């Protein structure tokens, strides 16, 4: 145990494990102390420099009257890291500790490498429930909250099988300062991180207890579904899964937190190779269509030229046919014109002009026109002779 003074406030902090090992900050649940992690320490301290502490309002840490906020509790965690000269650390938090972890990941993600969020929620809802617990803690002390809390934290089977482990947690719960507990309940009551956690980019493991009535599996599912790339595992336990399913919990946490050095360095190279393959595929795809389209275009051009020639031939034939038809019709038209001219007394000169304009006329038709045009002239001569005689 070591008291750490941050500003004017005292926090109870314990550091274990090799000094040169990666740092791991762990945060307790509402109503417990740093000793809730005793079952994890033999395993975690082998691979990490573990920093565990009593949250504000709990154990040996400052327990002023609140209300507290999740932001305030998160800032406490950052201050402890700063006091120890730790720039970045892994993180493990359960219940209220997991809520603090979400705040750290959202607002100070660059300080966290990997995080395990166990049996927690981004939004607890039901303010009246928390107000009732606040009133009970202030009026009756912690004894009025013990029985209901233990029922939520452990299954009936575990209570019967491991009474010593349950009793240890019961004593921790009774030791919590009522004002500190009530002030921490206010922080949970006023929290809503459902939207904020969508911005988290660090690797996250979410652990749920399949028999947890305090933070049901659906709450953990919402967290895992909101954080890109987050993993989700379930354990056969109630709320304090690190105690009821200790061995499975330890395996999952160690495997996740130590996976960073094994798998993550290889990821960038894999991405580069994938990008190179995609680029090569694009180039190949770009070249192939060009080779296929060239013959098709040539064939299309040839077909178009042939079609143009055929159309031209057809048009030429149609024009010739039209001329022939016009040539056949012209004699008949000319004959009709001669008759009309003869009846109306058209002069020989006018008839001659019309005949000259239409060059396609035949000789027999011209003789007919001359005879027709000469008759009026003879009649005029006869009349003139008669007048002279008189």
Protein Blocks (a to p, Z undefined) as FASTA:
>chain_A
ZZddehjbccddddedjfkbccddddddehiafklmmmmmmmmmmmpccdddddehiajb
ccddcdddfklmmmmmmmmmmmnopabdcdddehjlmmmmmmmmmmmmmlpmbdcdehia
fbegjmllmmmmmmmmmmnommlmmmmmmmmmpcfklmmmmmmlmmmmmmmmmmpcfklm
mmmmmmmmmgccklmmmmpcbdcdddddfklfklgfklmmmmmmmmghiacddddddfkl
mlmmmmlmmmmmmmmmmmmmmmmmmmmmmmmmmmmmmmmmmmmmmmmmmmmmmmmmmmmm
mmmmmmmmmmmmmmmmmmmmmmmmmmmmmmmmmmmmmmmmmmnopafklmmmmmmmmmmb
cfklmmmmmmmmmmmmmmmmmmmmmmmmZZ
